[in-house]
Amino acid sequence: MDLLQNSFQNVYDSFANLDFQHAIRLVIIVGGYVLLRNLAQRHLAKKQLENKVREGEKLRAEERQEKLVEDPNSVASVNENAFGWGNKTRQRVKRQEKILEERIDELKKYQGNLDDDEDIADLLED
């Protein structure tokens, strides 16, 4: 308790003995500290944000470069990276390619069946 009372008395004596010049000096020092502290905090926050932006750009550049280095023979990557094609257009082209492949397979099976029928017919005639 004695320590608290001594601290209070010291603070009170410091402010009680202030004259006008010392009060102005104290206000200028405290105001300058607050002003400089706010400016320093804004500057440091701005620098930190710039660093984070640079790091993000580096990561995005690395990801883009990795995407560019992917397997060039991959049909999916070619379709995804096609310039000027929207998602719907790519999906429509994929459906068309799938339908075309199915029709080609059906045609091959049909032609194979015709050849098999002709071979059987030739064997029956002999």
C-alpha positions as CSV (number, residue, x, y, z in Angstrom):
1,M,0.0,0.0,0.0
2,D,2.9,2.3,0.8
3,L,4.3,1.7,-2.7
4,L,1.0,2.7,-4.3
5,Q,0.7,5.8,-2.3
6,N,4.3,6.8,-3.1
7,S,3.7,6.3,-6.8
8,F,0.5,8.4,-6.7
9,Q,2.3,11.2,-4.8
10,N,5.2,11.2,-7.3
11,V,2.8,11.5,-10.2
12,Y,0.8,14.2,-8.5
13,D,3.9,16.2,-7.7
14,S,5.2,15.9,-11.3
15,F,2.0,17.4,-12.7
16,A,1.4,19.9,-9.8
17,N,4.8,21.6,-10.4
18,L,4.2,22.0,-14.1
19,D,4.4,25.6,-15.4
20,F,3.1,26.7,-18.8
21,Q,6.4,26.1,-20.7
22,H,6.8,22.5,-19.3
23,A,3.1,21.8,-20.1
24,I,3.5,22.9,-23.7
25,R,6.7,20.9,-24.0
26,L,5.0,17.8,-22.6
27,V,2.0,18.3,-25.0
28,I,4.4,18.7,-28.0
29,I,6.4,15.6,-27.0
30,V,3.3,13.4,-26.4
31,G,1.6,14.7,-29.6
32,G,4.7,14.2,-31.7
33,Y,5.0,10.6,-30.3
34,V,1.4,9.8,-31.2
35,L,1.7,11.4,-34.6
36,L,5.0,9.6,-35.5
37,R,3.7,6.3,-34.1
38,N,0.6,6.4,-36.3
39,L,2.7,7.4,-39.4
40,A,5.1,4.6,-38.7
41,Q,2.3,2.0,-38.2
42,R,0.7,3.0,-41.5
43,H,4.0,2.8,-43.3
44,L,4.8,-0.6,-41.8
45,A,1.4,-1.9,-42.6
46,K,1.7,-0.7,-46.2
47,K,5.1,-2.3,-46.6
48,Q,3.7,-5.6,-45.1
49,L,0.8,-5.5,-47.6
50,E,3.2,-4.9,-50.5
51,N,5.3,-7.8,-49.4
52,K,2.3,-10.1,-49.2
53,V,1.2,-9.0,-52.7
54,R,4.6,-9.7,-54.1
55,E,4.6,-13.2,-52.5
56,G,1.2,-13.9,-53.9
57,E,2.2,-12.8,-57.3
58,K,5.3,-15.1,-57.1
59,L,3.1,-18.0,-56.1
60,R,0.7,-17.3,-58.9
61,A,3.5,-17.0,-61.4
62,E,5.0,-20.3,-60.3
63,E,1.6,-22.0,-60.5
64,R,1.1,-20.6,-64.0
65,Q,4.5,-21.8,-65.0
66,E,3.8,-25.3,-63.6
67,K,0.6,-25.4,-65.6
68,L,2.5,-24.5,-68.8
69,V,5.0,-27.3,-68.2
70,E,2.3,-30.0,-67.9
71,D,2.1,-32.8,-70.5
72,P,1.5,-31.2,-73.9
73,N,0.0,-34.4,-75.3
74,S,-2.8,-34.3,-72.8
75,V,-6.1,-33.6,-74.6
76,A,-7.7,-32.3,-71.4
77,S,-5.0,-29.7,-70.9
78,V,-5.2,-28.6,-74.5
79,N,-8.9,-28.1,-74.3
80,E,-8.7,-26.3,-70.9
81,N,-6.0,-23.9,-72.2
82,A,-7.7,-23.3,-75.5
83,F,-7.7,-19.5,-76.2
84,G,-11.1,-17.9,-76.7
85,W,-13.3,-20.9,-75.9
86,G,-15.7,-20.6,-73.1
87,N,-16.7,-23.5,-70.8
88,K,-19.9,-24.2,-72.7
89,T,-18.1,-24.3,-76.0
90,R,-15.5,-26.7,-74.6
91,Q,-18.2,-28.9,-73.2
92,R,-20.1,-28.9,-76.5
93,V,-16.9,-29.8,-78.4
94,K,-16.1,-32.6,-75.9
95,R,-19.7,-34.0,-76.4
96,Q,-19.3,-33.8,-80.2
97,E,-16.0,-35.6,-80.1
98,K,-17.5,-38.3,-77.8
99,I,-20.4,-38.8,-80.2
100,L,-18.1,-38.9,-83.2
101,E,-15.9,-41.5,-81.6
102,E,-19.0,-43.6,-80.7
103,R,-20.2,-43.4,-84.3
104,I,-16.8,-44.4,-85.6
105,D,-16.8,-47.4,-83.3
106,E,-20.3,-48.4,-84.4
107,L,-19.3,-48.0,-88.1
108,K,-16.2,-50.2,-87.5
109,K,-18.4,-52.8,-85.8
110,Y,-20.9,-52.7,-88.6
111,Q,-18.3,-53.0,-91.3
112,G,-16.7,-55.8,-89.3
113,N,-20.0,-57.6,-89.2
114,L,-20.5,-57.2,-92.9
115,D,-17.1,-58.7,-93.6
116,D,-17.8,-61.6,-91.3
117,D,-21.1,-62.2,-93.1
118,E,-19.4,-62.2,-96.5
119,D,-16.7,-64.6,-95.2
120,I,-19.4,-66.9,-93.9
121,A,-21.3,-66.7,-97.2
122,D,-18.2,-67.5,-99.2
123,L,-17.5,-70.5,-97.0
124,L,-21.1,-71.7,-97.4
125,E,-20.9,-71.5,-101.2
126,D,-17.8,-73.6,-101.5
